Amino acid sequence: MAETFTLYKLIILYMLNKVDFPLTTSQISEFVLDKGYTSYFRLQEALSDLTQSDLIRPETTHNRTLYHLTENGAETILYFSNKISPAIRKDIDDFLKEKQYDLKEEAAVKSDYYLNTNREYEVRCQIEENGSSLIDLKLTVPTEKEAEAIVSHWNTKSQEIYTLLLSNLL
């Protein structure tokens, strides 16, 4: 049982090591759960254990969590990737290759909000590419409901808004 749980953690580390951007909980879950490797709850335990062991670093916003591989995590997977069967490594590689553009795009679009000192909600919407900011937009709205709506819509409308801004400003 402990060996199986270790495999789940190694799968997560291997996935994060194979990409040059963070992965969301849902992206990791999509692979692990669709392949039937474990349950959602065991996956959450593995993510928590990896975080507590400083092998991954979570970046949490109101609407999602992104996971980054730490230096310790990179060293760990370097030594133990051979504990993952070639078939599972191939499944991971195929998944990442097939979905790379979608995975990267999803990780590049970020949004979050917080209550500022004026008791209004400040919403921050971003698009990043190759570690650089393409857009970093802050909006202030009076209610949390409006802030949540903007955060929710940013994920689906960010490219459209970015294109609109460029075409109107250039």
Solvent accessible surface area in square Angstrom, and as a share of the most:
residue,aa,sasa,rsa
1,M,179,0.80
2,A,80,0.62
3,E,150,0.67
4,T,63,0.36
5,F,33,0.14
6,T,62,0.36
7,L,42,0.21
8,Y,23,0.09
9,K,39,0.17
10,L,11,0.05
11,I,0,0.00
12,I,0,0.00
13,L,2,0.01
14,Y,19,0.07
15,M,0,0.00
16,L,7,0.03
17,N,71,0.37
18,K,102,0.43
19,V,20,0.11
20,D,113,0.59
21,F,23,0.10
22,P,21,0.13
23,L,0,0.00
24,T,2,0.01
25,T,27,0.16
26,S,70,0.45
27,Q,3,0.01
28,I,0,0.00
29,S,11,0.07
30,E,61,0.27
31,F,2,0.01
32,V,3,0.01
33,L,63,0.31
34,D,112,0.58
35,K,102,0.43
36,G,60,0.58
37,Y,49,0.19
38,T,22,0.13
39,S,55,0.36
40,Y,105,0.40
41,F,153,0.64
42,R,61,0.22
43,L,0,0.00
44,Q,53,0.23
45,E,82,0.37
46,A,0,0.00
47,L,3,0.01
48,S,50,0.33
49,D,46,0.24
50,L,2,0.01
51,T,46,0.27
52,Q,147,0.65
53,S,59,0.38
54,D,75,0.39
55,L,30,0.15
56,I,2,0.01
57,R,124,0.45
58,P,50,0.31
59,E,48,0.21
60,T,97,0.56
61,T,30,0.17
62,H,110,0.49
63,N,61,0.31
64,R,42,0.15
65,T,26,0.15
66,L,2,0.01
67,Y,19,0.07
68,H,39,0.17
69,L,44,0.22
70,T,24,0.14
71,E,138,0.62
72,N,70,0.36
73,G,0,0.00
74,A,38,0.30
75,E,84,0.38
76,T,32,0.18
77,I,2,0.01
78,L,134,0.67
79,Y,152,0.58
80,F,95,0.40
81,S,32,0.20
82,N,115,0.59
83,K,134,0.57
84,I,0,0.00
85,S,49,0.32
86,P,97,0.61
87,A,69,0.53
88,I,23,0.12
89,R,65,0.24
90,K,124,0.52
91,D,45,0.23
92,I,0,0.00
93,D,50,0.26
94,D,67,0.35
95,F,23,0.10
96,L,12,0.06
97,K,168,0.71
98,E,137,0.62
99,K,57,0.24
100,Q,86,0.38
101,Y,164,0.62
102,D,92,0.48
103,L,5,0.03
104,K,66,0.28
105,E,57,0.26
106,E,71,0.32
107,A,4,0.03
108,A,21,0.16
109,V,8,0.04
110,K,28,0.12
111,S,4,0.02
112,D,44,0.23
113,Y,10,0.04
114,Y,109,0.41
115,L,67,0.34
116,N,28,0.14
117,T,137,0.79
118,N,110,0.56
119,R,178,0.65
120,E,64,0.29
121,Y,38,0.15
122,E,30,0.13
123,V,0,0.00
124,R,96,0.35
125,C,0,0.00
126,Q,25,0.11
127,I,4,0.02
128,E,50,0.22
129,E,97,0.44
130,N,126,0.65
131,G,81,0.78
132,S,67,0.43
133,S,68,0.44
134,L,73,0.36
135,I,24,0.12
136,D,68,0.35
137,L,53,0.26
138,K,115,0.49
139,L,69,0.34
140,T,73,0.43
141,V,20,0.12
142,P,90,0.57
143,T,63,0.36
144,E,77,0.34
145,K,166,0.70
146,E,75,0.34
147,A,0,0.00
148,E,84,0.38
149,A,41,0.32
150,I,42,0.21
151,V,5,0.03
152,S,67,0.43
153,H,103,0.46
154,W,6,0.02
155,N,63,0.32
156,T,116,0.67
157,K,89,0.38
158,S,2,0.01
159,Q,83,0.37
160,E,110,0.49
161,I,58,0.29
162,Y,47,0.18
163,T,84,0.49
164,L,106,0.53
165,L,65,0.32
166,L,69,0.34
167,S,77,0.50
168,N,105,0.54
169,L,138,0.69
170,L,174,0.87
